Amino acid sequence: MNSSTTQRPLFQRIVSHLFALSTVLFMVGGLVIVVGQLAMIIVGDGDRAQSIADSLGPYVFGISTVAGLFAFVLSYFKRTGGEPRVE
């Protein structure tokens, strides 16, 4: 069996890995925001809770946008097994 028929194209593999990385980063960033705000609310520092969201939010939302764009690009690749795509 030819190895080129069983492997995904290089571009698809790169985009897939970048999608996974950006998804993990924005999930971790969101968790940091939520846990940080929760901690600040518990200690009664509402101003700092707001500043956590204000300072980290644009970066986390930017990374989530990048993850969405990678997901959009990945939707154009053919599926290589599993169940057929239903549209």
MODELLER restraints for C-alpha pairs under 7 A, 6 or more apart:
rsr = mdl.restraints
at = mdl.atoms
rsr.add(forms.Gaussian(group=physical.xy_distance, feature=features.Distance(at['CA:15:A'], at['CA:70:A']), mean=6.33, stdev=0.5))
rsr.add(forms.Gaussian(group=physical.xy_distance, feature=features.Distance(at['CA:16:A'], at['CA:74:A']), mean=6.99, stdev=0.5))
rsr.add(forms.Gaussian(group=physical.xy_distance, feature=features.Distance(at['CA:19:A'], at['CA:67:A']), mean=5.28, stdev=0.5))
rsr.add(forms.Gaussian(group=physical.xy_distance, feature=features.Distance(at['CA:19:A'], at['CA:70:A']), mean=5.35, stdev=0.5))
rsr.add(forms.Gaussian(group=physical.xy_distance, feature=features.Distance(at['CA:19:A'], at['CA:71:A']), mean=6.56, stdev=0.5))
rsr.add(forms.Gaussian(group=physical.xy_distance, feature=features.Distance(at['CA:22:A'], at['CA:63:A']), mean=6.08, stdev=0.5))
rsr.add(forms.Gaussian(group=physical.xy_distance, feature=features.Distance(at['CA:22:A'], at['CA:64:A']), mean=6.94, stdev=0.5))
rsr.add(forms.Gaussian(group=physical.xy_distance, feature=features.Distance(at['CA:22:A'], at['CA:66:A']), mean=6.92, stdev=0.5))
rsr.add(forms.Gaussian(group=physical.xy_distance, feature=features.Distance(at['CA:22:A'], at['CA:67:A']), mean=5.26, stdev=0.5))
rsr.add(forms.Gaussian(group=physical.xy_distance, feature=features.Distance(at['CA:23:A'], at['CA:64:A']), mean=6.74, stdev=0.5))
rsr.add(forms.Gaussian(group=physical.xy_distance, feature=features.Distance(at['CA:23:A'], at['CA:67:A']), mean=5.66, stdev=0.5))
rsr.add(forms.Gaussian(group=physical.xy_distance, feature=features.Distance(at['CA:26:A'], at['CA:60:A']), mean=5.29, stdev=0.5))
rsr.add(forms.Gaussian(group=physical.xy_distance, feature=features.Distance(at['CA:26:A'], at['CA:63:A']), mean=5.69, stdev=0.5))
rsr.add(forms.Gaussian(group=physical.xy_distance, feature=features.Distance(at['CA:26:A'], at['CA:64:A']), mean=5.49, stdev=0.5))
rsr.add(forms.Gaussian(group=physical.xy_distance, feature=features.Distance(at['CA:29:A'], at['CA:60:A']), mean=5.60, stdev=0.5))
rsr.add(forms.Gaussian(group=physical.xy_distance, feature=features.Distance(at['CA:30:A'], at['CA:60:A']), mean=6.62, stdev=0.5))
rsr.add(forms.Gaussian(group=physical.xy_distance, feature=features.Distance(at['CA:33:A'], at['CA:52:A']), mean=6.34, stdev=0.5))
rsr.add(forms.Gaussian(group=physical.xy_distance, feature=features.Distance(at['CA:33:A'], at['CA:53:A']), mean=6.01, stdev=0.5))
rsr.add(forms.Gaussian(group=physical.xy_distance, feature=features.Distance(at['CA:33:A'], at['CA:56:A']), mean=7.00, stdev=0.5))
rsr.add(forms.Gaussian(group=physical.xy_distance, feature=features.Distance(at['CA:36:A'], at['CA:49:A']), mean=6.88, stdev=0.5))
rsr.add(forms.Gaussian(group=physical.xy_distance, feature=features.Distance(at['CA:36:A'], at['CA:52:A']), mean=6.90, stdev=0.5))
rsr.add(forms.Gaussian(group=physical.xy_distance, feature=features.Distance(at['CA:37:A'], at['CA:49:A']), mean=4.46, stdev=0.5))
rsr.add(forms.Gaussian(group=physical.xy_distance, feature=features.Distance(at['CA:37:A'], at['CA:52:A']), mean=6.72, stdev=0.5))
rsr.add(forms.Gaussian(group=physical.xy_distance, feature=features.Distance(at['CA:40:A'], at['CA:46:A']), mean=6.40, stdev=0.5))
rsr.add(forms.Gaussian(group=physical.xy_distance, feature=features.Distance(at['CA:40:A'], at['CA:48:A']), mean=6.49, stdev=0.5))
rsr.add(forms.Gaussian(group=physical.xy_distance, feature=features.Distance(at['CA:40:A'], at['CA:49:A']), mean=5.22, stdev=0.5))
rsr.add(forms.Gaussian(group=physical.xy_distance, feature=features.Distance(at['CA:41:A'], at['CA:49:A']), mean=6.56, stdev=0.5))
